[in-house]
Amino acid sequence: MDISRKRTLILGSAASVLVLAVVGAGIAYLMLSGGDDLRYKSQSALLKALPANAAAELRTRGVTLQSPLKCKDLPGWTKKKLRASCTGTTTDRRDVQVLGSGEERTSKSYYTILVGGHPIVENAPCLGADCRGKDG
């Protein structure tokens, strides 16, 4: 009986370790994948929100625009891979280019803003009010 009791304890311990490893891996996956859906579910929603959010982001960085940004679809966008670009000019006549993308498969979004050809924002996950409103 002593041998079977030892086996039972060993197998029980091994099973516990295995369960903990699986649960830990699941938690790690959820944390790394973000568990979030894309903020903008369609190309038109991205195009509608991008100019205001980019302008707000630029304002927080001390850059003012001469007029509202004009946005358009970028070639290669699909229902699952959103791609948009906005252009404009600052009040001191520097060119502004905003690039926004989102991918349904990874639930990730990236935004880049160039002012006068220099990056002001690079591959940010959000812009403007979206950054503050994500968790709140």
C-alpha positions as CSV (number, residue, x, y, z in Angstrom):
1,M,0.0,0.0,0.0
2,D,2.9,2.3,0.6
3,I,4.0,2.2,-3.0
4,S,0.5,3.1,-4.4
5,R,0.2,5.9,-1.9
6,K,3.5,7.3,-3.1
7,R,2.4,7.0,-6.7
8,T,-0.9,8.7,-6.0
9,L,0.9,11.6,-4.3
10,I,3.4,12.0,-7.2
11,L,0.7,11.8,-9.9
12,G,-1.5,14.2,-8.0
13,S,1.4,16.7,-7.7
14,A,2.3,16.3,-11.3
15,A,-1.3,16.9,-12.3
16,S,-1.4,20.1,-10.2
17,V,1.7,21.4,-11.7
18,L,0.4,20.7,-15.2
19,V,-2.9,22.5,-14.5
20,L,-1.1,25.5,-13.1
21,A,1.2,25.6,-16.2
22,V,-1.9,25.6,-18.5
23,V,-3.7,28.3,-16.5
24,G,-0.5,30.4,-16.4
25,A,0.0,30.0,-20.2
26,G,-3.6,31.1,-20.8
27,I,-3.3,34.2,-18.6
28,A,0.0,35.1,-20.3
29,Y,-1.6,34.7,-23.7
30,L,-4.5,37.0,-22.8
31,M,-2.1,39.6,-21.4
32,L,0.1,39.6,-24.4
33,S,-2.7,39.6,-27.0
34,G,-4.4,42.4,-25.2
35,G,-7.8,40.8,-25.3
36,D,-9.1,43.9,-27.0
37,D,-11.0,44.3,-30.2
38,L,-10.0,47.0,-32.7
39,R,-11.4,50.4,-31.6
40,Y,-12.5,51.1,-35.2
41,K,-14.4,48.2,-36.7
42,S,-14.5,49.5,-40.3
43,Q,-12.4,51.6,-42.7
44,S,-15.1,54.3,-42.7
45,A,-15.0,54.5,-38.9
46,L,-11.2,54.9,-39.0
47,L,-11.4,57.6,-41.6
48,K,-14.1,59.5,-39.6
49,A,-12.1,59.4,-36.3
50,L,-8.5,59.8,-37.5
51,P,-8.5,63.6,-38.4
52,A,-9.9,64.7,-35.0
53,N,-7.8,62.4,-32.9
54,A,-4.6,63.2,-34.9
55,A,-5.3,67.0,-34.5
56,A,-5.9,66.5,-30.8
57,E,-2.6,64.6,-30.5
58,L,-0.8,67.4,-32.3
59,R,-2.3,70.0,-30.1
60,T,-1.0,68.2,-27.0
61,R,2.5,68.4,-28.6
62,G,2.2,72.1,-29.3
63,V,1.5,71.8,-33.0
64,T,-1.4,73.7,-34.5
65,L,-3.0,73.0,-37.9
66,Q,-3.8,75.6,-40.5
67,S,-7.0,73.7,-41.5
68,P,-8.6,70.3,-40.7
69,L,-6.7,67.2,-41.9
70,K,-7.9,65.6,-45.1
71,C,-8.0,61.8,-45.0
72,K,-8.2,59.0,-47.6
73,D,-8.0,55.3,-47.9
74,L,-4.5,53.8,-48.4
75,P,-4.1,51.2,-51.2
76,G,-4.3,47.7,-49.9
77,W,-6.9,48.2,-47.2
78,T,-9.4,45.4,-46.6
79,K,-12.2,44.7,-44.1
80,K,-9.6,42.9,-41.9
81,K,-6.7,45.3,-42.5
82,L,-7.6,49.0,-42.1
83,R,-5.3,51.6,-43.7
84,A,-5.7,55.4,-43.9
85,S,-3.7,58.5,-44.4
86,C,-4.3,62.1,-43.6
87,T,-2.5,65.2,-44.8
88,G,-2.5,68.9,-43.8
89,T,-0.3,71.9,-43.0
90,T,0.7,73.5,-39.7
91,T,0.2,77.2,-39.0
92,D,4.0,77.6,-39.7
93,R,3.6,75.9,-43.1
94,R,5.1,72.5,-42.4
95,D,3.6,69.5,-44.1
96,V,1.7,67.0,-41.8
97,Q,1.2,63.3,-42.7
98,V,-0.7,60.9,-40.5
99,L,-0.8,57.2,-41.1
100,G,-3.3,54.9,-39.3
101,S,-3.7,51.2,-39.5
102,G,-5.5,48.4,-37.7
103,E,-5.5,44.6,-38.1
104,E,-8.4,42.4,-37.0
105,R,-6.3,39.3,-36.7
106,T,-4.0,40.8,-34.1
107,S,-6.5,43.5,-32.7
108,K,-3.6,46.0,-32.9
109,S,-3.6,49.5,-34.2
110,Y,-0.7,51.7,-35.1
111,Y,-0.5,55.5,-35.7
112,T,2.4,57.6,-37.0
113,I,2.5,61.4,-37.4
114,L,5.2,63.2,-39.4
115,V,5.5,67.0,-39.2
116,G,7.9,68.5,-41.7
117,G,9.1,65.0,-42.6
118,H,10.1,64.2,-39.0
119,P,8.3,61.7,-36.8
120,I,6.3,63.3,-33.9
121,V,4.5,60.0,-33.1
122,E,5.8,56.6,-34.2
123,N,3.7,53.4,-34.1
124,A,1.5,54.6,-31.2
125,P,-1.4,52.3,-30.3
126,C,-3.7,55.3,-29.9
127,L,-4.0,59.1,-30.6
128,G,-5.6,62.0,-28.8
129,A,-8.8,61.2,-26.8
130,D,-8.6,57.5,-27.7
131,C,-5.6,57.2,-25.5
132,R,-7.4,58.7,-22.5
133,G,-10.8,57.0,-23.3
134,K,-9.5,53.5,-23.7
135,D,-9.7,52.5,-20.1
136,G,-12.0,55.2,-18.8
